[in-house]
Amino acid sequence: MLKSISICGECERSEVEGWLRSDSEAQGFQMMNDEEIVEFVSNKADMVEDEEQQVEETAGPSTIPWNNAAFQYLEQALRWYEAQEECDRHVPLCLKSVRDLRAQKREITQKQTRIAEFLKKD
């Protein structure tokens, strides 16, 4: 009978029986009712939340880059954004002002403070 079915013309009886046996042992995906679907999705969402919380706990507090690194990151971000087709002309100006603020702070930290300036602060 298996030989008469066109898709089984190249298969041996033992192969087909093996396939059917494996299907009966491991039935694969089952049809779920509404309650089972809700339970499955709820458990999946809980697992995702747990994983995200574990990642946050292991990552620890976010680190703030040092001044030179921040300046380099701003430069790279500015170059990247200016190369984009969607580049809005106002956004690079904002990024440049942040970059310039960073450059000013870098100059201030690199400049040696005079004793007279310390006395003026008090």
C-alpha positions as a Markdown table, in Angstrom:
| # | Residue | x | y | z |
|---|---|---|---|---|
| 1 | Met | 0.0 | 0.0 | 0.0 |
| 2 | Leu | 2.9 | 2.4 | 0.8 |
| 3 | Lys | 4.3 | 1.9 | -2.7 |
| 4 | Ser | 1.0 | 2.9 | -4.3 |
| 5 | Ile | 1.2 | 6.4 | -2.7 |
| 6 | Ser | 3.3 | 8.5 | -4.9 |
| 7 | Ile | 5.3 | 10.2 | -2.1 |
| 8 | Cys | 6.3 | 6.8 | -0.7 |
| 9 | Gly | 7.6 | 5.3 | -3.9 |
| 10 | Glu | 11.3 | 5.8 | -2.9 |
| 11 | Cys | 10.8 | 4.9 | 0.8 |
| 12 | Glu | 11.1 | 1.5 | 2.5 |
| 13 | Arg | 8.4 | 0.2 | 4.8 |
| 14 | Ser | 10.8 | 0.3 | 7.8 |
| 15 | Glu | 11.6 | 3.9 | 7.2 |
| 16 | Val | 8.0 | 5.0 | 7.1 |
| 17 | Glu | 7.3 | 2.9 | 10.3 |
| 18 | Gly | 10.2 | 4.6 | 12.0 |
| 19 | Trp | 8.9 | 8.0 | 11.1 |
| 20 | Leu | 5.4 | 7.2 | 12.4 |
| 21 | Arg | 6.9 | 5.7 | 15.6 |
| 22 | Ser | 8.9 | 8.8 | 16.3 |
| 23 | Asp | 5.9 | 11.0 | 15.7 |
| 24 | Ser | 3.9 | 9.0 | 18.2 |
| 25 | Glu | 6.7 | 9.2 | 20.8 |
| 26 | Ala | 7.5 | 12.9 | 20.4 |
| 27 | Gln | 4.4 | 14.7 | 19.3 |
| 28 | Gly | 6.0 | 18.0 | 18.7 |
| 29 | Phe | 3.9 | 21.1 | 19.0 |
| 30 | Gln | 0.5 | 20.5 | 20.6 |
| 31 | Met | -2.7 | 22.5 | 20.0 |
| 32 | Met | -3.3 | 24.7 | 23.1 |
| 33 | Asn | -6.5 | 26.1 | 24.3 |
| 34 | Asp | -7.0 | 29.7 | 25.4 |
| 35 | Glu | -6.1 | 29.1 | 29.0 |
| 36 | Glu | -2.8 | 27.3 | 28.1 |
| 37 | Ile | -1.9 | 30.1 | 25.7 |
| 38 | Val | -2.4 | 32.8 | 28.4 |
| 39 | Glu | -0.4 | 30.7 | 30.9 |
| 40 | Phe | 2.4 | 30.2 | 28.4 |
| 41 | Val | 2.6 | 33.8 | 27.4 |
| 42 | Ser | 2.5 | 35.0 | 31.1 |
| 43 | Asn | 5.3 | 32.6 | 32.0 |
| 44 | Lys | 7.3 | 33.8 | 29.1 |
| 45 | Ala | 6.9 | 37.4 | 30.0 |
| 46 | Asp | 7.9 | 36.7 | 33.6 |
| 47 | Met | 11.0 | 34.9 | 32.4 |
| 48 | Val | 12.0 | 37.9 | 30.2 |
| 49 | Glu | 11.5 | 40.3 | 33.1 |
| 50 | Asp | 13.6 | 38.1 | 35.3 |
| 51 | Glu | 16.4 | 37.9 | 32.7 |
| 52 | Glu | 16.3 | 41.7 | 32.2 |
| 53 | Gln | 16.6 | 42.2 | 36.0 |
| 54 | Gln | 19.5 | 39.8 | 36.2 |
| 55 | Val | 21.3 | 41.6 | 33.4 |
| 56 | Glu | 20.7 | 45.0 | 35.2 |
| 57 | Glu | 22.0 | 43.6 | 38.5 |
| 58 | Thr | 25.1 | 42.1 | 36.9 |
| 59 | Ala | 25.8 | 45.2 | 34.8 |
| 60 | Gly | 25.9 | 47.3 | 38.0 |
| 61 | Pro | 25.6 | 51.1 | 37.9 |
| 62 | Ser | 26.3 | 52.7 | 34.5 |
| 63 | Thr | 29.7 | 54.2 | 34.3 |
| 64 | Ile | 30.2 | 57.8 | 33.1 |
| 65 | Pro | 33.1 | 58.2 | 30.6 |
| 66 | Trp | 36.0 | 60.3 | 31.5 |
| 67 | Asn | 36.3 | 63.8 | 29.9 |
| 68 | Asn | 38.5 | 62.8 | 27.0 |
| 69 | Ala | 36.4 | 59.7 | 26.2 |
| 70 | Ala | 33.2 | 61.8 | 26.3 |
| 71 | Phe | 34.7 | 64.3 | 23.9 |
| 72 | Gln | 35.7 | 61.5 | 21.5 |
| 73 | Tyr | 32.2 | 59.9 | 21.8 |
| 74 | Leu | 30.6 | 63.2 | 21.0 |
| 75 | Glu | 32.9 | 63.7 | 18.0 |
| 76 | Gln | 32.0 | 60.3 | 16.6 |
| 77 | Ala | 28.3 | 60.8 | 17.2 |
| 78 | Leu | 28.4 | 64.1 | 15.4 |
| 79 | Arg | 30.2 | 62.7 | 12.4 |
| 80 | Trp | 27.8 | 59.7 | 12.2 |
| 81 | Tyr | 24.7 | 61.9 | 12.4 |
| 82 | Glu | 25.9 | 64.4 | 9.8 |
| 83 | Ala | 26.5 | 61.5 | 7.4 |
| 84 | Gln | 22.8 | 60.3 | 7.7 |
| 85 | Glu | 20.3 | 61.3 | 5.0 |
| 86 | Glu | 17.7 | 62.2 | 7.7 |
| 87 | Cys | 20.1 | 64.7 | 9.3 |
| 88 | Asp | 18.2 | 67.6 | 10.6 |
| 89 | Arg | 20.2 | 70.8 | 10.6 |
| 90 | His | 19.3 | 71.7 | 14.2 |
| 91 | Val | 20.5 | 68.5 | 15.8 |
| 92 | Pro | 24.1 | 68.9 | 14.8 |
| 93 | Leu | 24.1 | 72.4 | 16.3 |
| 94 | Cys | 22.9 | 71.0 | 19.5 |
| 95 | Leu | 25.5 | 68.2 | 19.4 |
| 96 | Lys | 28.2 | 70.8 | 18.6 |
| 97 | Ser | 27.2 | 73.0 | 21.6 |
| 98 | Val | 27.5 | 69.9 | 23.9 |
| 99 | Arg | 30.9 | 69.1 | 22.3 |
| 100 | Asp | 32.0 | 72.7 | 22.7 |
| 101 | Leu | 30.9 | 72.7 | 26.4 |
| 102 | Arg | 33.0 | 69.6 | 26.8 |
| 103 | Ala | 36.0 | 71.2 | 25.1 |
| 104 | Gln | 35.7 | 74.2 | 27.4 |
| 105 | Lys | 35.6 | 72.0 | 30.5 |
| 106 | Arg | 38.7 | 70.2 | 29.2 |
| 107 | Glu | 40.6 | 73.4 | 28.8 |
| 108 | Ile | 39.6 | 74.5 | 32.3 |
| 109 | Thr | 40.8 | 71.3 | 33.8 |
| 110 | Gln | 44.1 | 71.4 | 31.9 |
| 111 | Lys | 44.8 | 75.0 | 32.9 |
| 112 | Gln | 46.7 | 75.5 | 36.1 |
| 113 | Thr | 44.8 | 77.5 | 38.6 |
| 114 | Arg | 46.5 | 80.5 | 40.2 |
| 115 | Ile | 46.7 | 80.9 | 43.9 |
| 116 | Ala | 44.9 | 84.3 | 43.6 |
| 117 | Glu | 41.9 | 82.5 | 42.0 |
| 118 | Phe | 41.7 | 80.2 | 45.0 |
| 119 | Leu | 41.7 | 83.2 | 47.3 |
| 120 | Lys | 38.9 | 85.0 | 45.4 |
| 121 | Lys | 36.6 | 82.0 | 45.8 |
| 122 | Asp | 36.6 | 82.3 | 49.6 |
